[in-house]
Amino acid sequence: MLRLRTRPKFSLIPALAAAALIALTISLGNWQSGRALEKDVIEARHAQTRDAAELAIGKDVVPAEVVDGRRVLLKGSFEPARAVYWDNQIVNHVAGMGVVVPLRLAGSERYVLVDRGLLRAPPDRANLPAITAPAGEVEVHGRAYLAPKRTLELKEGADSGRLWQNVAPEKFAAASKLEVQPFIVRETQAVQGGAALAAPAGLSRMTDNTASPAESGMTAAKHRGYAFQWYSLAALAVLLLLLFTFVTTESPGPGVK
């Protein structure tokens, strides 16, 4: 039978371990809650822009927040010689590499990074196929999105060749010395001479409903679910600490009522 101890039983090491666990789980819960708030902003912005009219992107810099999640139209020419592979991408539960090709906007020296589709990951990343793109001016229809947060890089300087762990406009601009719009466009259709072009060979082109990297990760609801789990674990640790300190199952000694 449970009863309160006449004297609390306090042990330093278990108490310190419990305090550390409580602090850690609360911290993790707060982090997940913060990520949920960030995702709330992203999801609300995408809800507002998803059905907005297609926006033509010209030579002037367009703030990324203005076009995030919006359908856009680009006119210009691809430069496949500067293209990169974006490693460890997952689209519709398929793992592979995104093919990102810079497109020089017509009548300017400004570029837009175009995510042309997903290439299934080859067994040997040392022998990557050449990246091709139609020559001449094309029209590219797609959705703009912000580059996702930086992920772990296996080694320093891993993004110096054609295979990149992280792709972001500012990073590409620094490496290529080009002027780049501050967002990425996921291609859904390319048109040349009034005719729609087939999807690049070997690539799975994204559809208009394909989630962007920012959307395809955990949603705000999932982050809140994880936050609840961490807070629950913290509450359990507090409860156990109180139970072991102030509650016992031992029978009272003789003469104790």
C-alpha positions as CSV (number, residue, x, y, z in Angstrom):
1,M,0.0,0.0,0.0
2,L,1.3,3.4,-0.9
3,R,1.9,6.0,1.8
4,L,3.8,9.2,2.4
5,R,7.2,8.8,3.9
6,T,7.7,10.4,7.3
7,R,11.0,11.6,6.0
8,P,11.6,12.2,2.3
9,K,14.2,9.8,0.8
10,F,16.6,11.9,-1.1
11,S,19.5,10.5,-3.2
12,L,21.8,12.9,-4.9
13,I,22.8,10.9,-8.0
14,P,19.3,9.7,-9.0
15,A,18.0,13.3,-8.3
16,L,20.6,14.8,-10.6
17,A,19.9,12.2,-13.3
18,A,16.2,13.0,-13.1
19,A,16.8,16.7,-13.2
20,A,19.0,16.3,-16.3
21,L,16.3,14.2,-18.0
22,I,13.6,16.7,-17.2
23,A,15.7,19.6,-18.5
24,L,16.6,17.7,-21.7
25,T,13.0,16.6,-22.5
26,I,11.6,20.0,-21.9
27,S,14.3,21.5,-24.1
28,L,13.4,19.0,-26.9
29,G,9.7,19.7,-26.4
30,N,10.4,23.5,-26.7
31,W,12.4,22.9,-29.9
32,Q,9.6,20.9,-31.5
33,S,7.1,23.5,-30.5
34,G,9.3,26.2,-32.1
35,R,9.5,24.1,-35.3
36,A,5.7,23.8,-35.3
37,L,5.3,27.6,-35.2
38,E,7.7,27.9,-38.1
39,K,5.7,25.3,-40.1
40,D,2.5,27.2,-39.2
41,V,3.9,30.2,-41.0
42,I,5.1,28.1,-44.0
43,E,1.8,26.2,-44.3
44,A,-0.3,29.4,-44.0
45,R,1.8,31.1,-46.7
46,H,1.5,28.2,-49.0
47,A,-2.3,28.1,-48.5
48,Q,-2.5,31.7,-49.6
49,T,-0.2,31.3,-52.6
50,R,-1.0,27.8,-53.9
51,D,-4.0,28.9,-56.0
52,A,-2.7,32.4,-56.9
53,A,-2.2,33.3,-60.6
54,E,1.0,32.3,-62.2
55,L,3.7,34.9,-61.8
56,A,6.2,35.7,-64.5
57,I,9.7,36.1,-63.1
58,G,11.9,38.7,-64.8
59,K,15.3,40.1,-64.2
60,D,14.4,42.0,-61.1
61,V,15.1,40.3,-57.7
62,V,11.9,38.9,-56.3
63,P,11.8,38.3,-52.5
64,A,11.5,34.6,-51.8
65,E,8.7,35.0,-49.3
66,V,6.5,36.6,-52.1
67,V,6.7,33.6,-54.4
68,D,7.1,30.7,-51.9
69,G,4.6,28.0,-52.9
70,R,3.4,30.0,-55.9
71,R,3.2,29.0,-59.6
72,V,5.7,30.9,-61.7
73,L,6.7,31.2,-65.3
74,L,10.3,31.5,-66.4
75,K,11.7,32.4,-69.8
76,G,15.3,31.9,-70.6
77,S,18.0,29.3,-71.4
78,F,19.4,26.4,-69.4
79,E,23.1,26.1,-68.7
80,P,23.5,22.4,-68.0
81,A,27.3,22.8,-67.7
82,R,26.7,24.5,-64.3
83,A,24.1,22.0,-63.1
84,V,24.4,20.0,-59.9
85,Y,22.9,16.8,-58.4
86,W,21.1,17.3,-55.1
87,D,21.7,14.1,-53.2
88,N,19.4,12.3,-50.7
89,Q,16.1,13.7,-52.0
90,I,12.9,11.8,-51.4
91,V,9.8,12.6,-53.5
92,N,6.6,10.5,-53.2
93,H,8.5,8.0,-51.1
94,V,11.1,7.5,-53.9
95,A,14.7,8.2,-52.9
96,G,17.1,9.7,-55.4
97,M,18.9,12.8,-56.5
98,G,17.4,16.1,-57.7
99,V,18.7,17.5,-60.9
100,V,19.1,21.3,-60.5
101,V,20.0,23.3,-63.6
102,P,20.5,27.1,-63.6
103,L,18.3,29.0,-66.1
104,R,19.5,32.4,-67.3
105,L,16.5,34.7,-67.5
106,A,15.9,36.2,-71.0
107,G,17.4,39.6,-71.4
108,S,19.4,39.5,-68.2
109,E,22.4,38.0,-66.4
110,R,20.3,36.8,-63.5
111,Y,19.6,33.1,-63.0
112,V,17.0,30.9,-61.4
113,L,17.8,27.4,-60.0
114,V,15.4,24.9,-61.6
115,D,14.7,21.6,-60.0
116,R,14.0,19.6,-63.1
117,G,13.1,16.3,-61.5
118,L,14.3,13.3,-59.6
119,L,16.9,10.8,-60.8
120,R,16.8,7.4,-59.0
121,A,20.0,7.1,-57.0
122,P,22.6,5.1,-59.0
123,P,24.7,2.4,-57.1
124,D,27.9,4.3,-57.9
125,R,27.9,8.0,-57.3
126,A,31.4,8.3,-58.7
127,N,30.0,7.8,-62.2
128,L,27.1,10.2,-62.6
129,P,25.4,10.6,-65.9
130,A,25.8,13.9,-67.8
131,I,23.1,16.4,-67.3
132,T,21.4,17.6,-70.4
133,A,18.8,20.3,-71.1
134,P,17.2,21.7,-74.3
135,A,19.3,24.4,-76.1
136,G,17.8,27.8,-76.8
137,E,15.1,29.7,-75.1
138,V,12.4,27.8,-73.2
139,E,9.5,28.6,-71.0
140,V,9.5,26.8,-67.7
141,H,6.3,26.4,-65.6
142,G,6.7,25.3,-62.0
143,R,6.3,26.2,-58.3
144,A,8.8,28.3,-56.4
145,Y,9.9,27.3,-52.9
146,L,12.5,28.2,-50.4
147,A,15.5,26.0,-50.0
148,P,15.1,23.7,-46.9
149,K,17.2,24.0,-43.9
150,R,20.8,22.7,-44.1
151,T,21.2,19.0,-43.6
152,L,24.2,17.1,-42.3
153,E,27.2,17.1,-44.7
154,L,29.3,14.0,-44.6
155,K,32.5,15.9,-45.0
156,E,33.7,19.5,-45.3
157,G,33.6,20.8,-48.8
158,A,31.4,18.0,-50.0
159,D,29.5,20.4,-52.2
160,S,32.4,21.5,-54.3
161,G,31.7,19.2,-57.3
162,R,28.6,18.1,-59.1
163,L,27.1,16.1,-56.2
164,W,25.8,18.4,-53.4
165,Q,24.4,17.5,-50.0
166,N,22.7,20.9,-49.7
167,V,21.5,23.2,-52.5
168,A,20.5,26.8,-51.7
169,P,20.5,29.8,-54.0
170,E,22.9,31.8,-51.9
171,K,25.3,28.9,-51.7
172,F,25.1,28.3,-55.5
173,A,25.7,32.0,-56.1
174,A,28.8,32.0,-54.0
175,A,30.2,29.0,-55.7
176,S,29.4,30.0,-59.3
177,K,29.8,33.8,-59.0
178,L,26.4,34.2,-60.6
179,E,23.5,36.5,-59.7
180,V,20.7,34.1,-58.6
181,Q,17.1,34.6,-57.5
182,P,16.7,33.7,-53.8
183,F,14.4,30.7,-54.5
184,I,14.3,27.4,-56.3
185,V,11.6,26.5,-59.0
186,R,10.4,23.0,-59.2
187,E,9.7,22.4,-62.9
188,T,6.3,20.9,-63.8
189,Q,6.4,21.7,-67.6
190,A,8.8,23.1,-70.1
191,V,7.7,24.6,-73.4
192,Q,9.8,25.4,-76.5
193,G,8.5,26.8,-79.8
194,G,4.9,26.4,-78.5
195,A,5.3,22.7,-77.9
196,A,5.5,21.0,-74.5
197,L,8.8,19.1,-74.0
198,A,8.9,15.6,-72.6
199,A,10.3,15.1,-69.2
200,P,14.1,14.8,-69.2
201,A,15.3,11.3,-69.9
202,G,15.6,9.2,-66.8
203,L,14.0,11.9,-64.6
204,S,10.7,11.8,-62.8
205,R,9.3,15.3,-63.2
206,M,7.4,16.7,-60.3
207,T,3.6,17.3,-60.6
208,D,1.9,20.5,-59.6
209,N,0.7,18.7,-56.5
210,T,4.1,17.4,-55.4
211,A,5.1,18.8,-52.1
212,S,8.1,21.0,-51.9
213,P,11.0,20.0,-49.6
214,A,9.8,22.4,-47.0
215,E,6.3,20.8,-47.2
216,S,7.4,17.2,-47.6
217,G,9.0,17.0,-44.2
218,M,7.1,17.0,-40.9
219,T,4.0,19.1,-40.7
220,A,3.2,21.5,-37.8
221,A,0.9,18.8,-36.4
222,K,3.6,16.2,-36.3
223,H,6.0,18.6,-34.6
224,R,3.3,19.3,-32.0
225,G,2.8,15.5,-31.6
226,Y,6.5,15.0,-30.9
227,A,6.5,18.0,-28.5
228,F,3.7,16.4,-26.6
229,Q,5.7,13.2,-26.3
230,W,8.7,15.0,-24.9
231,Y,6.6,17.1,-22.4
232,S,4.9,13.9,-21.4
233,L,8.2,12.2,-20.7
234,A,9.3,15.2,-18.7
235,A,6.1,15.0,-16.6
236,L,6.6,11.3,-16.1
237,A,10.2,12.0,-14.8
238,V,8.9,14.6,-12.4
239,L,6.2,12.2,-11.2
240,L,8.6,9.3,-10.6
241,L,11.0,11.6,-8.8
242,L,8.3,12.8,-6.5
243,L,7.0,9.2,-5.9
244,F,10.5,7.8,-5.1
245,T,11.2,10.8,-2.8
246,F,8.0,11.1,-0.9
247,V,6.1,7.8,-1.3
248,T,6.9,4.3,0.0
249,T,5.3,0.9,0.1
250,E,7.0,-0.1,3.3
251,S,4.8,-0.9,6.3
252,P,5.1,1.5,9.2
253,G,7.3,0.3,12.0
254,P,6.0,-0.8,15.5
255,G,4.3,2.0,17.3
256,V,4.0,4.2,14.2
257,K,0.4,5.1,13.3
